[in-house]
């Protein structure tokens, strides 16, 4: 996944460094590769956190619905 993003970065970003990027192999672009890796790590963590939060809300609501209904009778 990191390499796909790196290929995209090569073509769309840093146009002034176009020749420099092609002089080096994409795998050897350590700085850009590290930035992309950290970005993807943060995005995946955020996506999982949002998913877990939505599932937790559903579970709490379904768990306490019966309790609330009986309490208000």
ZIJODA-V513601 format. One line per field, one symbol per residue. ss: DSSP state (@ for helix, = for strand, . for the rest). phi: phi as a letter, one per 30 degrees, with the letter a starting at -180 (. if undefined). A space follows every 50 residues. Layout:
ss=???
phi=???
This chain:
ss=.@@@@@@@@@@@..@@@@@@@@@..@@@.@@@@@@@@@@@@@@@@@@@@@ @@@@@@@@@@@@@@@@@@@@@..
phi=.ddddddddddcchddcedddddcdedddddddddddddddddddddddd dddddddddddddcddddddddd
